[in-house]
Amino acid sequence: PLSCAKGAARPMTSFDQREHAFEAAYQHNQEMQFKARARRNKLLGLWAAGLLGKSGADAEAYARTIVLADFEKPGDHDMVHTLMHDLAAGGKPTEEHTIRRQAERLLLDAKQQIMTEIKK
């Protein structure tokens, strides 16, 4: 019987090449989604900072806290509730659906910004 020596390399087939290309495309897509979410969260933080009267370095610092809040647990729940709490504490109570709708709009902006940066 024919057997391959342990560790012997086998020639790459077209199936292997397609599989590798699919994996690379999937990895790239996941990376782009991660970047878009992080950018969206920064934009959302800047939006909320503006509502709270923050600008410049204070607004940027606040936006970073919102980006980090999204890393605590999967999903947007923690980030949205952080924004709701902070806005209410700042005298600008904002409902969850309003924040989520703004997040959806800003995700489109974030994706567009990232695609523009990639093309440069």
C-alpha positions as CSV (number, residue, x, y, z in Angstrom):
1,P,0.0,0.0,0.0
2,L,1.0,3.6,-0.6
3,S,1.6,5.7,2.4
4,C,3.0,9.2,2.9
5,A,5.9,9.6,5.1
6,K,5.0,11.5,8.3
7,G,5.5,15.2,7.8
8,A,6.0,14.9,4.0
9,A,4.7,17.9,2.1
10,R,2.0,17.2,-0.4
11,P,1.4,19.3,-3.5
12,M,-1.2,22.1,-3.0
13,T,-4.3,21.4,-5.0
14,S,-6.7,23.9,-6.5
15,F,-9.1,23.0,-3.6
16,D,-6.4,23.9,-1.1
17,Q,-5.8,27.2,-2.9
18,R,-9.5,28.1,-2.9
19,E,-9.7,27.2,0.8
20,H,-6.7,29.4,1.6
21,A,-8.2,32.3,-0.4
22,F,-11.6,31.9,1.3
23,E,-9.9,31.9,4.8
24,A,-7.9,35.0,3.8
25,A,-11.0,36.8,2.6
26,Y,-12.9,35.8,5.8
27,Q,-10.0,37.1,8.0
28,H,-9.9,40.4,6.0
29,N,-13.7,40.8,6.4
30,Q,-13.6,40.2,10.1
31,E,-10.8,42.7,10.5
32,M,-12.8,45.3,8.5
33,Q,-15.9,44.7,10.7
34,F,-13.8,45.1,13.8
35,K,-12.3,48.4,12.5
36,A,-15.7,49.7,11.5
37,R,-17.2,48.9,14.9
38,A,-14.3,50.6,16.7
39,R,-14.6,53.6,14.4
40,R,-18.3,53.7,14.9
41,N,-17.9,53.7,18.7
42,K,-15.4,56.5,18.5
43,L,-17.8,58.6,16.4
44,L,-20.6,57.7,18.8
45,G,-18.5,58.8,21.7
46,L,-17.7,62.1,19.9
47,W,-21.4,62.6,19.3
48,A,-22.2,62.0,23.0
49,A,-19.3,64.2,24.0
50,G,-20.8,67.0,21.9
51,L,-24.1,66.6,23.7
52,L,-22.3,66.8,27.0
53,G,-20.5,70.0,26.0
54,K,-17.1,68.4,25.6
55,S,-14.7,69.4,22.8
56,G,-11.1,68.9,21.8
57,A,-9.0,66.6,23.9
58,D,-11.9,66.1,26.4
59,A,-14.1,64.8,23.6
60,E,-11.4,62.6,22.3
61,A,-10.7,61.1,25.7
62,Y,-14.4,60.5,26.3
63,A,-14.7,58.8,22.9
64,R,-11.8,56.5,23.9
65,T,-13.8,55.4,27.0
66,I,-16.7,54.5,24.8
67,V,-14.5,52.4,22.5
68,L,-13.1,50.6,25.5
69,A,-16.6,50.1,27.0
70,D,-17.5,48.0,23.9
71,F,-14.6,45.6,24.6
72,E,-15.9,44.6,28.1
73,K,-18.6,42.2,26.9
74,P,-19.8,41.1,23.5
75,G,-22.5,43.2,21.9
76,D,-23.4,46.8,22.2
77,H,-25.4,46.6,25.5
78,D,-22.6,47.8,27.8
79,M,-21.6,50.7,25.5
80,V,-25.2,51.8,25.0
81,H,-25.9,51.8,28.7
82,T,-22.7,53.6,29.5
83,L,-23.8,56.3,27.1
84,M,-27.3,56.4,28.5
85,H,-25.9,56.8,32.1
86,D,-23.4,59.4,31.1
87,L,-25.9,61.5,29.1
88,A,-28.4,61.3,31.9
89,A,-25.8,62.3,34.5
90,G,-24.9,65.2,32.2
91,G,-28.4,66.5,32.0
92,K,-29.0,65.1,28.5
93,P,-31.2,62.0,29.1
94,T,-31.3,60.0,25.9
95,E,-33.3,56.9,25.2
96,E,-31.7,53.6,24.2
97,H,-33.4,53.5,20.8
98,T,-32.1,57.0,20.0
99,I,-28.5,55.9,20.8
100,R,-28.9,52.7,18.8
101,R,-30.3,54.6,15.8
102,Q,-27.4,57.0,15.9
103,A,-25.0,54.0,16.2
104,E,-26.5,52.5,13.0
105,R,-26.0,55.8,11.1
106,L,-22.5,56.2,12.4
107,L,-21.6,52.6,11.4
108,L,-22.3,53.5,7.8
109,D,-20.1,56.6,8.2
110,A,-17.4,54.5,9.8
111,K,-17.4,52.0,7.0
112,Q,-17.2,54.7,4.4
113,Q,-14.3,56.4,6.2
114,I,-12.4,53.1,6.4
115,M,-13.0,52.3,2.7
116,T,-11.8,55.8,1.8
117,E,-8.6,55.3,3.8
118,I,-7.9,51.9,2.2
119,K,-8.2,53.4,-1.3
120,K,-5.5,56.0,-0.5
